Amino acid sequence: LDRSLAFYEWRIMFPDAFLTHLNPLKSDHAPLLLKFLSSSHTRRGSKPFRFEAAWLTHESFPAFLHQEWNTHHDWNNRIDHTVKTLLEWNRNTFGNIFFNKRRLLRRLNGIPRNLLQGPNTFLERLQVKLWSELDQILSQEEILWYQKSRCKWLKFGDRNTSYFHGTTIVRRRKSKINKLMDDNNNWITQTDDLENMVTSFYKALFSKARDSAAFTLSNAFPQLENEELLEIGSPICDAEILQAVKQMKVLKLLGLTAFKRSFLGQKVSLDKTRVFFSKNVSFSVRESISAALGFQQTGNLGKYLGILAHHSRVNRSSYQDIIKKMIQRLSGWKARNLSFAGRLTLTKSVLAALPSFTM
């Protein structure tokens, strides 16, 4: 009792809404007061700098970051300069993801209305270009909400943006303080009063005199064992690198390193793997690729699920194996001793037993 239940879509529309219990007075139930606090009334401090993983999807970001990072040799100046230029680049070049998304949607909504008046090659090409830009914006939005939701796992491509948005709202609500009780058992809800109350509490806390506690400095830091000391300076092996990469988060592996076959936990069998080249590939290119990959060349990839894995076009010979199987199964003594109707029934039974993916 004295609770409220909100469905997911409503929570997305009103992320700052919260519920307050009023005095029950003569009733045994407390009245509920629902308050809607817009973001304009929420006062926040200075926003700290955070690296946005969506920046990695922009084509000019790697070259820009490399150039700005190498501008200064001093570490402190390098950090300050890079942070400043990244914020400017985000504002002027990368742009606001949500604004760019709304702009592209408005342009895409207007193109079909103009195409109703007649075919237009320019608008058709523009529509394809805008769809490509929108797909990139949606991927950036997905990465943005994933990073804000602080999820530990994500299957890229699902584009489950609404889930990450909801996770972010729930996390923000948990970390937000809406009210505190003072020394007189009164609830403080105003923002200014809450700030003064927290400031006064910590001022009084850190101004109290504390008795010094004696401790041994040698036990304050962990010590390395002899085996660990012997490993210092030894070369790093491939197994250690692979173990470190597997322990990293998904966002830190964006790029080519996230798709290396050794990082997937699976290995390719060189004995079972073959590489197929088309007729347009020269002999020298075939040899160099085969030597680099360690795979043998083949002109026939064989069968997959009962049919040829590669063929120029579907013809009579493509399904010749099915006819041979039918003849072999119908050539026994059962088929010879059956009537015409019985043979027809046997043919249907044998044909139905063949795997359906060959048909």
Secondary structure in CASP SS format (residue, H / E / C, confidence):
PFRMAT SS
TARGET T0000
AUTHOR 0000-0000-0000
METHOD secondary structure of the structure
MODEL  1
L C 1.00
D C 1.00
R C 1.00
S C 1.00
L C 1.00
A C 1.00
F C 1.00
Y H 1.00
E H 1.00
W H 1.00
R H 1.00
I H 1.00
M H 1.00
F C 1.00
P C 1.00
D C 1.00
A C 1.00
F E 1.00
L E 1.00
T E 1.00
H E 1.00
L C 1.00
N C 1.00
P C 1.00
L C 1.00
K C 1.00
S C 1.00
D C 1.00
H C 1.00
A C 1.00
P C 1.00
L E 1.00
L E 1.00
L E 1.00
K E 1.00
F C 1.00
L C 1.00
S C 1.00
S H 1.00
S H 1.00
H H 1.00
T C 1.00
R C 1.00
R C 1.00
G C 1.00
S C 1.00
K C 1.00
P C 1.00
F C 1.00
R C 1.00
F C 1.00
E C 1.00
A H 1.00
A H 1.00
W H 1.00
L H 1.00
T H 1.00
H C 1.00
E C 1.00
S C 1.00
F H 1.00
P H 1.00
A H 1.00
F H 1.00
L H 1.00
H H 1.00
Q H 1.00
E H 1.00
W H 1.00
N C 1.00
T C 1.00
H C 1.00
H C 1.00
D C 1.00
W H 1.00
N H 1.00
N H 1.00
R H 1.00
I H 1.00
D H 1.00
H H 1.00
T H 1.00
V H 1.00
K H 1.00
T H 1.00
L H 1.00
L H 1.00
E H 1.00
W H 1.00
N H 1.00
R H 1.00
N H 1.00
T H 1.00
F H 1.00
G C 1.00
N C 1.00
I H 1.00
F H 1.00
F H 1.00
N H 1.00
K H 1.00
R H 1.00
R H 1.00
L H 1.00
L H 1.00
R H 1.00
R H 1.00
L H 1.00
N H 1.00
G H 1.00
I H 1.00
P H 1.00
R H 1.00
N H 1.00
L H 1.00
L C 1.00
Q C 1.00
G C 1.00
P C 1.00
N C 1.00
T H 1.00
F H 1.00
L H 1.00
E H 1.00
R H 1.00
L H 1.00
Q H 1.00
V H 1.00
K H 1.00
L H 1.00
W H 1.00
S H 1.00
E H 1.00
L H 1.00
D H 1.00
Q H 1.00
I H 1.00
L H 1.00
S H 1.00
Q H 1.00
E H 1.00
E H 1.00
I H 1.00
L H 1.00
W H 1.00
Y H 1.00
Q H 1.00
K H 1.00
S H 1.00
R C 1.00
C C 1.00
K C 1.00
W C 1.00
L C 1.00
K C 1.00
F C 1.00
G C 1.00
D C 1.00
R C 1.00
N C 1.00
T H 1.00
S H 1.00
Y H 1.00
F H 1.00
H H 1.00
G H 1.00
T H 1.00
T H 1.00
I H 1.00
V H 1.00
R H 1.00
R H 1.00
R H 1.00
K H 1.00
S C 1.00
K C 1.00
I C 1.00
N C 1.00
K C 1.00
L E 1.00
M E 1.00
D C 1.00
D C 1.00
N C 1.00
N C 1.00
N C 1.00
W E 1.00
I E 1.00
T C 1.00
Q C 1.00
T H 1.00
D H 1.00
D H 1.00
L H 1.00
E H 1.00
N H 1.00
M H 1.00
V H 1.00
T H 1.00
S H 1.00
F H 1.00
Y H 1.00
K H 1.00
A H 1.00
L H 1.00
F H 1.00
S C 1.00
K C 1.00
A C 1.00
R C 1.00
D C 1.00
S C 1.00
A C 1.00
A C 1.00
F C 1.00
T C 1.00
L H 1.00
S H 1.00
N H 1.00
A C 1.00
F C 1.00
P C 1.00
Q C 1.00
L C 1.00
E C 1.00
N H 1.00
E H 1.00
E H 1.00
L H 1.00
L H 1.00
E H 1.00
I C 1.00
G C 1.00
S C 1.00
P C 1.00
I C 1.00
C C 1.00
D H 1.00
A H 1.00
E H 1.00
I H 1.00
L H 1.00
Q H 1.00
A H 1.00
V H 1.00
K H 1.00
Q H 1.00
M C 1.00
K C 1.00
V C 1.00
L H 1.00
K H 1.00
L H 1.00
L C 1.00
G C 1.00
L H 1.00
T H 1.00
A H 1.00
F H 1.00
K C 1.00
R H 1.00
S H 1.00
F H 1.00
L H 1.00
G C 1.00
Q C 1.00
K C 1.00
V C 1.00
S C 1.00
L C 1.00
D C 1.00
K C 1.00
T C 1.00
R E 1.00
V E 1.00
F C 1.00
F C 1.00
S C 1.00
K C 1.00
N C 1.00
V C 1.00
S C 1.00
F H 1.00
S H 1.00
V H 1.00
R H 1.00
E H 1.00
S H 1.00
I H 1.00
S H 1.00
A H 1.00
A H 1.00
L H 1.00
G C 1.00
F C 1.00
Q E 1.00
Q E 1.00
T C 1.00
G C 1.00
N C 1.00
L C 1.00
G C 1.00
K E 1.00
Y E 1.00
L C 1.00
G C 1.00
I E 1.00
L E 1.00
A C 1.00
H C 1.00
H C 1.00
S C 1.00
R C 1.00
V C 1.00
N C 1.00
R H 1.00
S H 1.00
S H 1.00
Y H 1.00
Q H 1.00
D H 1.00
I H 1.00
I H 1.00
K H 1.00
K H 1.00
M H 1.00
I H 1.00
Q H 1.00
R H 1.00
L H 1.00
S C 1.00
G C 1.00
W H 1.00
K H 1.00
A H 1.00
R H 1.00
N C 1.00
L C 1.00
S C 1.00
F H 1.00
A H 1.00
G H 1.00
R H 1.00
L H 1.00
T H 1.00
L H 1.00
T H 1.00
K H 1.00
S H 1.00
V H 1.00
L H 1.00
A H 1.00
A H 1.00
L C 1.00
P C 1.00
S H 1.00
F H 1.00
T H 1.00
M C 1.00
END
